[in-house]
Amino acid sequence: MIKILAFIILLLLPVTSAGQVSIRMFARTRPVTVVFTPLNGEYLLRDGQANGMKISVNETVAITRHDEMIIYRTLSGASSVADSISIEPLSADALFTLRAPARSDELKTLDGSLRVKSYPGSLQVLNITSVENYLPGVVRAEAGKYGPAEYFCAQAVVARTYVYRNIERHVLDGYNLCDDTHCQVYPGIITDSTIVSSCLATSGRVIIDRDSMLIVSAFHGNCGGVTASSSSVWVAKYPYLISIKDPWCSYSGSSEWRASVPLSEWNAFLRTKKVEPGQETELYSPEGSQPVRAVGNNIAGIHISREDVRQRFNLRSSFYSLTFSGDSIIIVGRGYGHGVGLCQDGAKAMAASKMKHDQITGFYYPGTTVTEIKNARRIPGP
C-alpha cells in the first residue's frame, strides 16, 4: 500500500526544468578515439589530478580508449592516462568541435562541457549542455531546414516535450539521452536563424494531455491523408494519438507512391512467415482499390503485420494496398513513416496558412494543450 501511494505521489509531482541534459555522442558508431578542438574560448581539462590543464583555441586533444582506461594527448605534447576526464568551458560563449576519426560521423560543433570515460568496447562521450541550446540542432535534424517559422515552433514544442518525458531514458547508463534515432538525432549546434528563433519563441513550452501529463509526441513525414492511431501501430493506446483525417498533406510528393515486388521475393517472404504461397489471398485488394490503414491479416492462424511487409520491402509506409499482377505484387501506398501523431508535411501547410503552432499541435494531438514546463507532469522512471 505504501509503495502504491509513493508511486501516485511521484506521478503527481510537477516536472521541473532540468536546465542541463547529458547527451551520449556518437552513440551509434561508438568510437574508441575522439578529437576535441576548441573553436572559441578556453577550457579546463581535469583527469582527477589536483590541477587542471587549460586548453586554448587551436589546441587539440586526442582521447583514446586503452583497456579500462583512457589516454589523452594534446597537440603541444602533454599526455596522461586516466579513468575519465572532464573538459569544462571557462566562458559562456565557448564552443568546440568533436570528431571521431575512422568513423562515418560528421564533425560536430558543440557547447557546454565534455565528459569521457572508457566503456565496454568504446568510449562513452557525453556532452552536457542546456536543454534550450540542445533543441535547435534536434529540430534541424528531425524537421529539415525548410519551412515556415510556426512549423518549426510546433516541432520545437514536440521535441522539447520528448526531452522532458524521456529525460531518464538512459539514466541507468549514466546519462539522459543519446544523439541517434533511438532518442532524437542531435547533430550539434546549428546557425539556422529561423529554427533558432522558433526554439527561442517557444522556450520552456511543452505539450500536455488533460491530466497535465507530458504526451508521447510522435511525428512522421507524411500521413497520406489519414493519421494512424498508436494502438494500430504499437501496443500502447493514447487518447490523443488517434486516427484523424488530414486534408493538409496531399500537396507533397510523399502523399502517394507505388512499388513493385517480384513474385519470387514475395513468396520467399511469405515462407519466412510460415505461410505457403497461395494461402495469402486475404492480403490482396481488387485492382484500383485505395490504400487502407490496418494492423495486418491472419493467414491460416499466422499474423502478418503491415509493418513487417513495410520493413522487408523498404516501403515508405504501412498505408497501402496489395494487388496480385502476373509475376509481381503491385503495392500502391500513401504517406511516409509510421503515420502516428504530427504529420510534418501537413504541419508545414498549416503553418503556411498562418496557423499558430499550438493550433497545429492541437489538430494532430486532439485534447492536448501547449503550456509551460512547470505545469507538466510525467511518469517517473527511465
Backbone hydrogen bonds in HBPLUS format (Angstrom, degrees):
<---DONOR---> <-ACCEPTOR-->    atom                        ^
c    i                          cat <-CA-CA->   ^        H-A-AA   ^      H-
h    n   atom  resd res      DA  || num        DHA   H-A  angle D-A-AA Bond
n    s   type  num  typ     dist DA aas  dist angle  dist       angle   num
A0005-LEU N   A0001-MET O   2.98 MM   4  6.28 161.3  2.02 151.4 156.0     1
A0006-ALA N   A0002-ILE O   2.90 MM   4  6.12 154.4  1.97 147.1 154.5     2
A0007-PHE N   A0003-LYS O   2.97 MM   4  6.21 152.9  2.05 145.1 152.0     3
A0008-ILE N   A0004-ILE O   2.99 MM   4  6.30 159.5  2.03 150.3 155.7     4
A0009-ILE N   A0005-LEU O   2.96 MM   4  6.20 158.8  2.01 149.6 155.2     5
A0010-LEU N   A0006-ALA O   2.99 MM   4  6.23 159.9  2.03 146.9 152.3     6
A0011-LEU N   A0007-PHE O   2.85 MM   4  6.07 153.3  1.93 148.8 156.9     7
A0012-LEU N   A0008-ILE O   3.11 MM   4  6.35 137.6  2.30 142.4 152.5     8
A0012-LEU N   A0009-ILE O   3.15 MM   3  5.23 130.5  2.40  96.6 109.3     9
A0013-LEU N   A0010-LEU O   3.14 MM   3  5.19 155.2  2.20 101.8 109.5    10
A0015-VAL N   A0376-ALA O   2.65 MM 361  5.53 165.0  1.67 150.5 150.8    11
A0020-GLN N   A0018-ALA O   2.68 MM   2  5.50 137.1  1.86 110.3  96.1    12
A0131-VAL N   A0019-GLY O   2.98 MM 112  5.86 145.4  2.11 140.0 147.2    13
A0021-VAL N   A0129-THR O   2.75 MM 108  5.65 154.0  1.82 166.4 172.5    14
A0129-THR N   A0021-VAL O   3.11 MM 108  5.65 163.3  2.14 156.1 154.9    15
A0176-ASN N   A0022-SER O   3.10 MM 154  5.24 140.2  2.26 126.6 138.5    16
A0177-LEU N   A0022-SER O   3.14 MM 155  6.53 165.1  2.16 159.6 164.3    17
A0023-ILE N   A0127-ASN O   2.91 MM 104  5.18 165.6  1.93 141.6 145.6    18
A0127-ASN N   A0023-ILE O   2.88 MM 104  5.18 162.2  1.91 147.7 151.4    19
A0024-ARG N   A0177-LEU O   2.84 MM 153  6.36 157.7  1.89 147.2 153.3    20
A0179-ASP N   A0024-ARG O   3.08 MM 155  6.02 133.8  2.30 169.6 158.6    21
A0025-MET N   A0125-VAL O   2.80 MM 100  5.54 161.3  1.83 162.4 168.4    22
A0030-ARG N   A0026-PHE O   2.86 MM   4  5.57 150.1  1.95 150.4 157.4    23
A0123-LEU N   A0031-PRO O   2.91 MM  92  6.14 154.6  1.98 165.1 158.9    24
A0065-ARG N   A0032-VAL O   2.83 MM  33  5.31 156.2  1.88 157.8 164.0    25
A0034-VAL N   A0063-ILE O   2.94 MM  29  5.38 153.9  2.01 150.0 158.5    26
A0063-ILE N   A0034-VAL O   2.86 MM  29  5.38 173.6  1.86 170.1 171.7    27
A0035-VAL N   A0099-ARG O   2.86 MM  64  5.35 155.0  1.92 151.7 158.4    28
A0099-ARG N   A0035-VAL O   3.17 MM  64  5.35 152.1  2.25 138.3 146.8    29
A0036-PHE N   A0061-VAL O   2.84 MM  25  5.08 168.9  1.85 152.9 153.1    30
A0061-VAL N   A0036-PHE O   2.85 MM  25  5.08 162.9  1.88 152.5 157.6    31
A0037-THR N   A0097-THR O   3.08 MM  60  5.25 158.8  2.13 146.9 148.7    32
A0097-THR N   A0037-THR O   2.80 MM  60  5.25 162.6  1.83 150.6 154.9    33
A0039-LEU N   A0095-LEU O   2.76 MM  56  5.26 168.9  1.77 132.8 135.4    34
A0040-ASN N   A0095-LEU O   3.16 MM  55  5.04 160.5  2.20 136.3 133.3    35
A0095-LEU N   A0040-ASN O   3.03 MM  55  5.04 146.7  2.14 125.9 133.2    36
A0090-LEU N   A0042-GLU O   2.90 MM  48  5.56 154.2  1.96 159.6 151.3    37
A0043-TYR N   A0055-ILE O   2.90 MM  12  5.01 154.4  1.97 143.1 151.1    38
A0055-ILE N   A0043-TYR O   2.74 MM  12  5.01 159.8  1.78 143.7 147.6    39
A0044-LEU N   A0088-GLU O   2.77 MM  44  5.20 157.2  1.82 149.9 157.6    40
A0088-GLU N   A0044-LEU O   2.94 MM  44  5.20 162.0  1.97 143.7 141.7    41
A0045-LEU N   A0053-MET O   2.76 MM   8  5.07 176.8  1.77 150.5 149.6    42
A0053-MET N   A0045-LEU O   2.85 MM   8  5.07 157.9  1.90 143.2 150.2    43
A0046-ARG N   A0086-SER O   2.82 MM  40  5.31 164.4  1.84 161.3 166.2    44
A0086-SER N   A0046-ARG O   2.90 MM  40  5.31 155.9  1.96 149.5 157.2    45
A0059-GLU N   A0056-SER O   3.01 MM   3  5.59 154.3  2.08 136.5 139.6    46
A0075-LEU N   A0060-THR O   2.89 MM  15  5.24 132.9  2.11 145.2 152.9    47
A0062-ALA N   A0073-ARG O   2.81 MM  11  5.29 160.9  1.85 162.4 161.7    48
A0073-ARG N   A0062-ALA O   2.92 MM  11  5.29 152.5  1.99 146.5 155.6    49
A0064-THR N   A0071-ILE O   2.83 MM   7  5.25 166.6  1.85 157.0 161.6    50
A0071-ILE N   A0064-THR O   2.80 MM   7  5.25 163.0  1.83 156.7 162.1    51
A0066-HIS N   A0069-MET O   2.84 MM   3  5.22 175.7  1.84 143.6 142.1    52
A0069-MET N   A0066-HIS O   2.90 MM   3  5.22 158.9  1.95 133.7 134.9    53
A0070-ILE N   A0082-ALA O   2.91 MM  12  5.52 157.8  1.96 163.9 170.8    54
A0082-ALA N   A0070-ILE O   2.95 MM  12  5.52 160.1  1.99 156.2 162.8    55
A0072-TYR N   A0080-SER O   3.07 MM   8  5.74 162.4  2.10 160.2 165.8    56
A0080-SER N   A0072-TYR O   3.08 MM   8  5.74 144.1  2.21 151.4 160.6    57
A0074-THR N   A0078-ALA O   2.76 MM   4  5.25 158.6  1.81 156.9 161.9    58
A0077-GLY N   A0074-THR O   3.00 MM   3  5.34 161.6  2.03 109.9 115.8    59
A0085-ILE N   A0116-VAL O   2.95 MM  31  5.46 155.6  2.01 152.3 160.1    60
A0116-VAL N   A0085-ILE O   2.96 MM  31  5.46 164.1  1.98 155.8 160.6    61
A0087-ILE N   A0114-LEU O   2.76 MM  27  5.08 156.9  1.81 152.8 157.3    62
A0114-LEU N   A0087-ILE O   2.98 MM  27  5.08 156.7  2.04 140.2 147.7    63
A0094-ALA N   A0091-SER O   3.31 MM   3  5.57 162.2  2.34 114.9 115.3    64
A0096-PHE N   A0110-LEU O   2.95 MM  14  5.46 161.1  1.99 156.5 160.9    65
A0110-LEU N   A0096-PHE O   2.79 MM  14  5.46 168.7  1.80 166.3 170.2    66
A0098-LEU N   A0108-LYS O   2.79 MM  10  5.22 145.6  1.91 147.8 158.1    67
A0108-LYS N   A0098-LEU O   2.98 MM  10  5.22 174.7  1.98 152.3 154.0    68
A0103-ARG N   A0100-ALA O   3.19 MM   3  5.69 130.5  2.45 143.7 140.1    69
A0189-ILE N   A0109-THR O   2.67 MM  80  5.50 163.1  1.70 161.9 164.5    70
A0113-SER N   A0128-ILE O   2.99 MM  15  5.22 153.3  2.06 147.4 150.9    71
A0128-ILE N   A0113-SER O   2.99 MM  15  5.22 158.3  2.04 134.8 141.7    72
A0115-ARG N   A0126-LEU O   2.90 MM  11  5.12 154.7  1.96 146.3 153.0    73
A0126-LEU N   A0115-ARG O   2.83 MM  11  5.12 177.1  1.83 162.1 163.0    74
A0117-LYS N   A0124-GLN O   3.13 MM   7  5.42 150.9  2.22 139.8 148.7    75
A0124-GLN N   A0117-LYS O   2.85 MM   7  5.42 172.1  1.86 166.2 167.5    76
A0119-TYR N   A0122-SER O   2.84 MM   3  5.21 149.0  1.93 166.0 156.7    77
A0122-SER N   A0119-TYR O   2.89 MM   3  5.21 166.1  1.91 131.3 135.9    78
A0134-TYR N   A0130-SER O   3.00 MM   4  6.16 147.0  2.12 148.2 157.7    79
A0135-LEU N   A0131-VAL O   3.04 MM   4  6.14 143.6  2.18 146.6 155.4    80
A0138-VAL N   A0135-LEU O   3.00 MM   3  5.18 117.0  2.41 104.7 120.3    81
A0139-VAL N   A0135-LEU O   2.98 MM   4  6.26 164.3  2.00 164.2 168.7    82
A0140-ARG N   A0136-PRO O   2.95 MM   4  6.13 160.5  1.98 150.7 155.8    83
A0141-ALA N   A0137-GLY O   3.02 MM   4  6.22 155.3  2.09 144.2 150.7    84
A0142-GLU N   A0138-VAL O   2.84 MM   4  5.97 160.4  1.88 158.0 163.4    85
A0143-ALA N   A0139-VAL O   2.79 MM   4  5.41 149.3  1.88 143.8 150.9    86
A0144-GLY N   A0140-ARG O   3.18 MM   4  5.16 133.6  2.40 124.7 129.4    87
A0151-TYR N   A0148-PRO O   3.11 MM   3  5.37 131.7  2.35 103.5 116.3    88
A0152-PHE N   A0148-PRO O   3.34 MM   4  6.80 155.3  2.40 150.0 155.9    89
A0153-CYS N   A0149-ALA O   2.87 MM   4  6.22 143.8  2.00 145.4 157.2    90
A0154-ALA N   A0150-GLU O   2.94 MM   4  6.14 155.4  2.01 140.2 145.6    91
A0155-GLN N   A0151-TYR O   2.98 MM   4  6.33 158.2  2.03 147.4 153.5    92
A0156-ALA N   A0152-PHE O   2.82 MM   4  5.94 145.7  1.93 141.2 150.7    93
A0157-VAL N   A0153-CYS O   3.05 MM   4  6.32 158.7  2.10 150.2 154.5    94
A0158-VAL N   A0154-ALA O   2.99 MM   4  6.24 156.2  2.05 147.1 154.2    95
A0159-ALA N   A0155-GLN O   2.84 MM   4  6.00 163.9  1.87 148.0 152.2    96
A0160-ARG N   A0156-ALA O   2.86 MM   4  5.99 159.9  1.90 148.7 154.6    97
A0161-THR N   A0157-VAL O   2.98 MM   4  6.05 154.3  2.05 141.6 148.6    98
A0162-TYR N   A0158-VAL O   3.07 MM   4  6.38 152.8  2.15 144.3 151.6    99
A0163-VAL N   A0159-ALA O   3.03 MM   4  6.38 156.1  2.09 147.3 153.2   100
A0164-TYR N   A0160-ARG O   3.14 MM   4  6.47 168.4  2.15 158.2 157.8   101
A0165-ARG N   A0161-THR O   2.95 MM   4  6.06 156.1  2.01 150.7 157.9   102
A0166-ASN N   A0162-TYR O   2.93 MM   4  5.91 148.8  2.03 148.9 156.7   103
A0169-ARG N   A0166-ASN O   2.92 MM   3  5.11 158.9  1.97 124.8 122.7   104
A0171-VAL N   A0168-GLU O   3.19 MM   3  4.82 171.6  2.19 105.3 105.5   105
A0170-HIS N   A0176-ASN O   3.17 MM   6  5.02 144.4  2.30 133.0 135.7   106
A0173-ASP N   A0170-HIS O   2.84 MM   3  5.21 145.2  1.96 110.0 121.2   107
A0175-TYR N   A0170-HIS O   3.29 MM   5  5.49 171.2  2.30 135.9 133.2   108
A0174-GLY N   A0171-VAL O   3.14 MM   3  5.10 156.4  2.20  99.5 106.8   109
A0186-TYR N   A0179-ASP O   3.12 MM   7  4.71 157.2  2.18 119.6 117.6   110
A0183-CYS N   A0180-ASP O   3.04 MM   3  5.93 155.7  2.10 127.2 131.4   111
A0196-VAL N   A0192-ASP O   2.97 MM   4  6.15 172.2  1.98 163.6 166.2   112
A0197-SER N   A0193-SER O   2.89 MM   4  5.92 163.6  1.92 148.2 153.2   113
A0198-SER N   A0194-THR O   2.97 MM   4  6.08 151.8  2.05 141.3 149.2   114
A0199-CYS N   A0195-ILE O   2.98 MM   4  6.24 153.8  2.05 151.4 157.9   115
A0200-LEU N   A0196-VAL O   3.02 MM   4  6.28 156.9  2.07 147.8 154.3   116
A0201-ALA N   A0197-SER O   2.85 MM   4  6.02 153.1  1.92 146.7 154.4   117
A0202-THR N   A0198-SER O   3.25 MM   4  6.41 134.4  2.47 136.3 145.8   118
A0203-SER N   A0200-LEU O   3.22 MM   3  4.95 167.4  2.23 106.1 107.2   119
A0205-ARG N   A0202-THR O   2.94 MM   3  5.54 153.8  2.01 152.9 151.1   120
A0373-ILE N   A0204-GLY O   2.83 MM 169  5.65 139.6  1.99 167.4 179.3   121
A0206-VAL N   A0371-THR O   2.80 MM 165  5.59 159.4  1.84 164.7 169.7   122
A0371-THR N   A0206-VAL O   2.88 MM 165  5.59 157.9  1.93 157.0 164.2   123
A0215-ILE N   A0207-ILE O   3.25 MM   8  6.20 158.9  2.30 145.2 145.6   124
A0208-ILE N   A0369-THR O   2.86 MM 161  5.43 162.1  1.90 156.5 161.2   125
A0369-THR N   A0208-ILE O   2.93 MM 161  5.43 154.5  2.00 151.7 159.6   126
A0209-ASP N   A0213-MET O   2.86 MM   4  5.45 148.4  1.96 144.2 153.0   127
A0212-SER N   A0209-ASP O   2.98 MM   3  5.21 156.9  2.04 118.6 118.9   128
A0377-ARG N   A0212-SER O   2.72 MM 165  5.81 136.0  1.91 156.0 161.7   129
A0214-LEU N   A0377-ARG O   2.72 MM 163  5.96 149.4  1.81 172.3 174.8   130
A0218-ALA N   A0216-VAL O   2.93 MM   2  5.78 138.3  2.11 103.5  92.2   131
A0342-LEU N   A0218-ALA O   3.09 MM 124  6.49 146.3  2.20 147.6 138.4   132
A0220-HIS N   A0342-LEU O   2.92 MM 122  6.34 148.1  2.03 171.2 172.6   133
A0344-GLN N   A0220-HIS O   2.93 MM 124  6.12 168.0  1.94 158.6 162.6   134
A0345-ASP N   A0221-GLY O   3.03 MM 124  6.17 156.1  2.09 159.9 164.7   135
A0222-ASN N   A0336-TYR O   3.03 MM 114  4.74 167.7  2.04 136.7 136.4   136
A0336-TYR N   A0222-ASN O   2.64 MM 114  4.74 158.9  1.68 128.9 133.1   137
A0246-ASP N   A0225-GLY O   2.79 MM  21  4.69 172.3  1.79 123.9 126.5   138
A0227-THR N   A0244-ILE O   2.93 MM  17  5.39 158.8  1.97 157.9 158.0   139
A0228-ALA N   A0339-GLY O   2.70 MM 111  5.00 169.8  1.71 125.4 128.9   140
A0232-SER N   A0229-SER O   3.17 MM   3  5.41 142.1  2.32 101.9 112.0   141
A0230-SER N   A0241-LEU O   2.94 MM  11  5.52 158.0  1.99 146.8 145.5   142
A0233-VAL N   A0230-SER O   3.23 MM   3  5.31 145.6  2.35 100.0 109.7   143
A0234-TRP N   A0230-SER O   2.68 MM   4  5.50 164.2  1.70 157.6 163.4   144
A0241-LEU N   A0238-TYR O   3.12 MM   3  5.30 157.2  2.18 108.6 115.7   145
A0252-SER N   A0249-CYS O   3.28 MM   3  6.00 160.6  2.32 120.4 124.6   146
A0255-SER N   A0252-SER O   3.06 MM   3  5.43 163.8  2.09 111.0 116.1   147
A0335-GLY N   A0255-SER O   3.05 MM  80  4.62 142.4  2.19  98.9 110.4   148
A0257-TRP N   A0333-GLY O   2.89 MM  76  5.18 155.4  1.95 142.5 138.7   149
A0333-GLY N   A0257-TRP O   2.90 MM  76  5.18 163.0  1.93 138.8 143.4   150
A0259-ALA N   A0331-ILE O   2.80 MM  72  5.04 154.9  1.86 150.9 157.3   151
A0331-ILE N   A0259-ALA O   2.77 MM  72  5.04 177.7  1.77 155.0 154.2   152
A0261-VAL N   A0329-ILE O   2.89 MM  68  5.10 161.2  1.93 145.6 152.0   153
A0329-ILE N   A0261-VAL O   2.80 MM  68  5.10 155.4  1.86 147.7 156.2   154
A0265-GLU N   A0262-PRO O   3.01 MM   3  5.46 122.6  2.35 108.9 122.3   155
A0266-TRP N   A0262-PRO O   3.05 MM   4  6.37 159.3  2.09 154.4 161.1   156
A0263-LEU N   A0327-ASP O   2.89 MM  64  5.11 164.1  1.92 134.5 129.1   157
A0267-ASN N   A0263-LEU O   2.87 MM   4  6.03 162.3  1.90 151.5 155.5   158
A0268-ALA N   A0264-SER O   3.06 MM   4  6.21 150.7  2.15 137.5 145.6   159
A0269-PHE N   A0265-GLU O   2.98 MM   4  6.24 151.8  2.06 144.9 152.1   160
A0270-LEU N   A0266-TRP O   2.98 MM   4  6.34 159.9  2.02 150.9 155.9   161
A0271-ARG N   A0267-ASN O   3.03 MM   4  6.31 155.9  2.09 147.5 153.3   162
A0272-THR N   A0268-ALA O   3.16 MM   4  6.50 142.9  2.30 141.6 151.0   163
A0272-THR N   A0269-PHE O   3.05 MM   3  5.20 124.7  2.37  98.7 113.1   164
A0273-LYS N   A0270-LEU O   2.94 MM   3  5.15 139.0  2.11 101.4 113.9   165
A0275-VAL N   A0270-LEU O   2.97 MM   5  5.15 162.9  2.00 141.1 139.9   166
A0274-LYS N   A0271-ARG O   2.97 MM   3  4.81 161.3  2.00 104.8 108.0   167
A0279-GLN N   A0276-GLU O   3.03 MM   3  5.92 158.9  2.08 152.1 155.2   168
A0283-LEU N   A0280-GLU O   2.89 MM   3  5.70 162.8  1.92 127.0 132.6   169
A0284-TYR N   A0281-THR O   3.14 MM   3  5.64 156.0  2.20 113.4 119.7   170
A0285-SER N   A0322-LEU O   2.70 MM  37  5.73 163.0  1.73 178.1 172.7   171
A0289-SER N   A0286-PRO O   3.02 MM   3  5.67 147.8  2.13 146.9 146.2   172
A0306-ARG N   A0295-VAL O   3.04 MM  11  6.01 167.2  2.05 139.5 141.0   173
A0297-ASN N   A0304-ILE O   3.09 MM   7  5.49 157.1  2.15 141.1 144.5   174
A0304-ILE N   A0297-ASN O   2.82 MM   7  5.49 168.6  1.83 166.3 169.2   175
A0299-ILE N   A0302-ILE O   2.67 MM   3  5.01 165.9  1.69 150.1 146.5   176
A0302-ILE N   A0299-ILE O   2.83 MM   3  5.01 157.8  1.88 110.8 118.4   177
A0309-VAL N   A0305-SER O   3.28 MM   4  6.70 157.6  2.34 145.3 150.3   178
A0310-ARG N   A0306-ARG O   2.85 MM   4  6.09 159.9  1.89 147.9 154.0   179
A0311-GLN N   A0307-GLU O   2.95 MM   4  6.14 166.5  1.97 150.7 152.9   180
A0312-ARG N   A0308-ASP O   2.94 MM   4  6.08 162.2  1.97 149.3 154.8   181
A0313-PHE N   A0309-VAL O   3.10 MM   4  6.19 161.2  2.14 153.1 156.6   182
A0315-LEU N   A0310-ARG O   2.90 MM   5  4.73 158.1  1.94 135.9 141.6   183
A0314-ASN N   A0311-GLN O   3.47 MM   3  5.01 164.1  2.49  94.3  98.6   184
A0337-GLY N   A0316-ARG O   2.78 MM  21  6.13 169.8  1.79 159.8 158.5   185
A0334-ARG N   A0319-PHE O   2.89 MM  15  5.65 153.8  1.96 165.1 168.8   186
A0321-SER N   A0332-VAL O   2.89 MM  11  5.47 143.8  2.02 143.5 155.0   187
A0332-VAL N   A0321-SER O   3.12 MM  11  5.47 156.9  2.18 152.3 158.0   188
A0323-THR N   A0330-ILE O   2.90 MM   7  5.11 149.5  1.99 148.3 156.5   189
A0330-ILE N   A0323-THR O   2.87 MM   7  5.11 162.0  1.91 160.5 158.1   190
A0325-SER N   A0328-SER O   2.96 MM   3  5.34 161.9  1.99 166.6 162.9   191
A0328-SER N   A0325-SER O   2.99 MM   3  5.34 150.3  2.08 123.6 132.9   192
A0347-ALA N   A0343-CYS O   2.79 MM   4  6.01 154.6  1.85 153.4 161.7   193
A0348-LYS N   A0344-GLN O   2.95 MM   4  6.18 152.1  2.03 147.7 154.2   194
A0349-ALA N   A0345-ASP O   3.19 MM   4  6.47 158.9  2.24 144.4 149.2   195
A0350-MET N   A0346-GLY O   2.94 MM   4  6.21 154.5  2.01 149.9 157.4   196
A0351-ALA N   A0347-ALA O   2.94 MM   4  6.12 158.6  1.99 146.8 152.3   197
A0352-ALA N   A0348-LYS O   2.87 MM   4  6.12 151.4  1.95 146.9 155.4   198
A0353-SER N   A0349-ALA O   3.09 MM   4  6.28 127.5  2.37 134.6 147.4   199
A0353-SER N   A0350-MET O   3.11 MM   3  5.06 135.4  2.32  93.7 106.4   200
A0355-MET N   A0350-MET O   3.09 MM   5  5.56 157.1  2.14 150.0 148.0   201
A0354-LYS N   A0351-ALA O   3.01 MM   3  5.14 147.1  2.12 113.1 113.3   202
A0359-GLN N   A0356-LYS O   3.02 MM   3  5.28 130.1  2.28 103.2 116.8   203
A0360-ILE N   A0356-LYS O   3.04 MM   4  6.41 151.3  2.12 151.5 160.3   204
A0361-THR N   A0357-HIS O   2.98 MM   4  6.27 167.7  1.99 152.8 154.8   205
A0362-GLY N   A0358-ASP O   2.98 MM   4  5.84 146.4  2.10 128.1 138.0   206
A0363-PHE N   A0359-GLN O   3.03 MM   4  6.16 139.2  2.20 137.3 146.4   207
A0363-PHE N   A0360-ILE O   3.22 MM   3  5.26 128.7  2.50  95.4 108.1   208
A0364-TYR N   A0360-ILE O   3.23 MM   4  6.57 161.4  2.27 151.3 154.9   209
A0365-TYR N   A0361-THR O   2.79 MM   4  5.73 143.6  1.92 147.1 156.8   210
A0368-THR N   A0365-TYR O   3.23 MM   3  5.94 138.0  2.42 147.9 147.5   211
A0375-ASN N   A0372-GLU O   2.97 MM   3  5.68 159.3  2.02 120.7 126.9   212
A0376-ALA N   A0373-ILE O   3.05 MM   3  5.25 165.4  2.08 112.6 116.7   213
